[in-house]
């Protein structure tokens, strides 16, 4: 999971070191607002690197509710 743009450089290093492909990036967050803010922050850079961006759909739907 990514929390900021600095995490993308770490992901790039891991990708190169271990030959990982495809790369999926998921922002960290336990509220809909936090997940959406993270996606907005990361989207342009993730797309520019040719990676995939995915939400935390369960958080968007049910918040921080466990067992859903």
Buried (B, 14 or more C-beta within 10 A) or exposed (E): EBEEEEBBEEBBEEBEEEEEEEBEBBBBBEEBEBBBEBBEBBEEBBEEBEBEBEBBEEBBEEEEEEEE
